[in-house]
Amino acid sequence: MSLFKGISGDLSNADIGWIKDKSASFEYGYKLAAEKLSDGFEKLDTRSKDSLIFPIVFLYRQYIEITLKGIITELDSFLQNDRQDKLLERHKLLNLWDEAEKLYRQFIKKNSIELVFTPAKSSKERCVIKDFNKLDEDSFCFRYATDKRGNETLPSVDYISLNNFKSQISIVIEYMDNITETLAHARDI
């Protein structure tokens, strides 16, 4: 039997073969997984909370990263950019955020888009991304306990309130959703 094989009649089969571009499924999957792991978090025992916080934060981070990369790729296509840099090969959220925001504003201006679902500025959202990037610049801190040199990845963090994290990250998610909504309507024009 193969590890990645469907089984006839098995209700746990995930039917992914029909999906031509799996990007949206990856994005939704990481976000949904983070939300599902977060459900009932307050009721968990201490060991479970202290262990699950790492994959939960990582899943949200991964969702944000691949969503930003998708937005940049779509905007590059709309703007007919020939990307030569290595931005999309890296994991730096702040750089991705700034590039997505810059391209998004260029796209709105160049195409005189009037139906815009985002506010004129994203300063609150950028601050959240900046905080995330400062702690976990290269996407290691919530995946590994130590870095490549054996140093602890989160030496200065003692507590993480999941409720606080989710309330702040939700404004970033809403902003990205609104960019996606604006682009979807622009595509229809």
C-alpha positions as CSV (number, residue, x, y, z in Angstrom):
1,M,0.0,0.0,0.0
2,S,1.2,3.5,-0.8
3,L,1.3,6.2,1.8
4,F,-0.6,8.7,-0.4
5,K,-3.2,6.5,-1.9
6,G,-7.0,6.8,-1.8
7,I,-9.1,3.9,-0.7
8,S,-12.4,3.1,-2.4
9,G,-15.3,3.9,-0.1
10,D,-13.1,5.6,2.6
11,L,-14.9,8.7,3.8
12,S,-11.6,10.2,4.8
13,N,-10.4,10.4,1.2
14,A,-9.4,14.0,0.2
15,D,-10.3,14.4,-3.5
16,I,-7.5,16.8,-4.7
17,G,-6.9,15.5,-8.2
18,W,-9.5,17.7,-9.8
19,I,-8.0,20.9,-8.4
20,K,-6.0,22.6,-11.2
21,D,-4.5,25.4,-9.1
22,K,-4.3,24.2,-5.5
23,S,-3.1,27.6,-4.1
24,A,-6.5,28.6,-2.7
25,S,-6.9,25.2,-1.1
26,F,-3.5,25.5,0.6
27,E,-4.3,28.9,1.9
28,Y,-7.7,27.9,3.2
29,G,-6.3,24.7,4.6
30,Y,-3.6,26.4,6.7
31,K,-6.1,28.9,8.0
32,L,-8.8,26.3,8.7
33,A,-6.3,24.1,10.5
34,A,-5.2,27.0,12.7
35,E,-8.9,27.8,13.5
36,K,-9.7,24.2,14.2
37,L,-6.7,23.8,16.6
38,S,-7.8,27.0,18.3
39,D,-11.3,25.9,19.0
40,G,-11.8,25.2,22.7
41,F,-8.2,26.2,23.5
42,E,-9.1,27.8,26.8
43,K,-10.5,24.5,28.0
44,L,-7.3,22.5,27.3
45,D,-4.9,21.4,30.0
46,T,-1.7,23.3,30.4
47,R,0.5,20.8,28.5
48,S,-1.8,20.9,25.5
49,K,-1.9,24.7,25.4
50,D,1.9,24.9,25.8
51,S,2.3,22.5,23.0
52,L,-0.4,23.4,20.5
53,I,0.5,27.2,20.5
54,F,3.4,26.4,18.2
55,P,1.6,24.7,15.4
56,I,-1.3,27.2,15.7
57,V,0.9,30.2,15.3
58,F,2.9,28.5,12.6
59,L,-0.3,27.6,10.6
60,Y,-1.5,31.3,10.8
61,R,2.0,32.4,9.7
62,Q,2.1,30.0,6.8
63,Y,-1.4,31.1,5.8
64,I,-0.3,34.8,5.8
65,E,2.9,34.0,3.9
66,I,1.4,32.0,1.1
67,T,-1.6,34.4,0.8
68,L,0.8,37.3,0.4
69,K,2.8,35.4,-2.2
70,G,-0.4,34.6,-4.1
71,I,-1.4,38.3,-4.0
72,I,2.0,39.4,-5.3
73,T,1.9,36.8,-8.0
74,E,-1.5,37.9,-9.1
75,L,-0.6,41.6,-9.1
76,D,2.6,40.9,-11.0
77,S,0.4,39.3,-13.6
78,F,-2.1,42.1,-13.7
79,L,0.7,44.7,-13.9
80,Q,2.8,42.6,-16.4
81,N,5.8,42.6,-14.0
82,D,8.7,40.3,-14.8
83,R,9.8,39.6,-11.3
84,Q,13.6,39.0,-11.2
85,D,14.2,39.2,-7.4
86,K,14.0,36.3,-5.0
87,L,11.3,37.8,-2.8
88,L,8.9,34.9,-3.4
89,E,11.6,32.4,-2.4
90,R,12.0,33.9,1.0
91,H,9.9,33.8,4.2
92,K,10.2,37.4,5.4
93,L,6.6,38.6,6.1
94,L,7.4,42.3,6.3
95,N,9.1,42.3,2.9
96,L,6.2,40.3,1.4
97,W,3.6,42.7,3.1
98,D,5.4,45.8,1.8
99,E,5.6,44.4,-1.8
100,A,2.0,43.3,-1.8
101,E,0.8,46.7,-0.5
102,K,3.0,48.6,-3.0
103,L,1.8,46.5,-6.0
104,Y,-1.8,46.7,-4.8
105,R,-1.7,50.5,-4.6
106,Q,0.0,50.7,-8.1
107,F,-2.7,48.4,-9.5
108,I,-5.6,50.5,-8.1
109,K,-4.0,53.7,-9.4
110,K,-3.1,52.4,-12.8
111,N,-6.5,50.9,-13.4
112,S,-8.6,53.6,-11.7
113,I,-10.2,51.0,-9.6
114,E,-13.2,52.5,-7.7
115,L,-14.5,49.5,-5.9
116,V,-11.8,49.1,-3.2
117,F,-12.5,47.0,-0.1
118,T,-9.5,48.2,1.9
119,P,-8.8,51.4,3.7
120,A,-6.4,53.9,2.3
121,K,-3.7,52.9,4.8
122,S,-2.7,49.7,6.4
123,S,-0.7,51.0,9.3
124,K,-2.3,48.8,12.0
125,E,-2.0,45.7,9.9
126,R,1.7,46.5,9.0
127,C,2.5,46.9,12.7
128,V,1.2,43.4,13.4
129,I,3.2,42.0,10.5
130,K,6.3,43.9,11.7
131,D,5.9,42.4,15.2
132,F,5.5,38.9,13.7
133,N,8.5,39.4,11.4
134,K,10.7,40.8,14.2
135,L,10.2,37.6,16.3
136,D,10.0,35.1,13.4
137,E,11.8,36.6,10.4
138,D,12.5,33.4,8.6
139,S,9.7,31.1,9.7
140,F,11.7,29.1,12.2
141,C,10.5,30.1,15.6
142,F,7.2,28.2,15.6
143,R,8.4,25.2,13.5
144,Y,11.6,24.4,15.5
145,A,12.6,24.6,19.2
146,T,16.2,25.5,18.1
147,D,17.8,27.2,15.2
148,K,20.5,25.7,12.9
149,R,23.1,26.6,15.5
150,G,21.3,25.0,18.4
151,N,20.0,28.3,19.9
152,E,16.5,28.5,21.4
153,T,14.2,30.1,18.8
154,L,12.0,31.9,21.3
155,P,14.3,32.8,24.3
156,S,12.5,36.1,25.1
157,V,8.9,34.9,25.0
158,D,7.4,33.5,28.2
159,Y,3.7,33.7,27.5
160,I,1.5,33.9,24.4
161,S,-2.2,34.7,24.7
162,L,-3.9,33.0,21.9
163,N,-6.9,35.3,22.2
164,N,-4.6,38.4,21.9
165,F,-2.7,36.8,19.0
166,K,-5.9,35.9,17.1
167,S,-7.5,39.4,17.7
168,Q,-4.4,41.1,16.2
169,I,-3.8,38.6,13.4
170,S,-7.5,38.8,12.4
171,I,-7.0,42.4,11.2
172,V,-4.2,41.2,8.9
173,I,-6.4,38.4,7.6
174,E,-9.3,40.7,7.0
175,Y,-7.1,43.1,5.1
176,M,-5.7,40.4,2.9
177,D,-9.3,39.1,2.3
178,N,-10.3,42.6,1.3
179,I,-7.4,42.8,-1.2
180,T,-8.4,39.5,-2.6
181,E,-12.0,40.8,-2.9
182,T,-10.9,43.9,-4.6
183,L,-8.8,41.9,-7.1
184,A,-11.7,39.5,-7.8
185,H,-14.0,42.4,-8.7
186,A,-11.3,44.0,-10.8
187,R,-10.9,40.7,-12.7
188,D,-14.6,40.9,-13.7
189,I,-14.2,44.4,-15.2
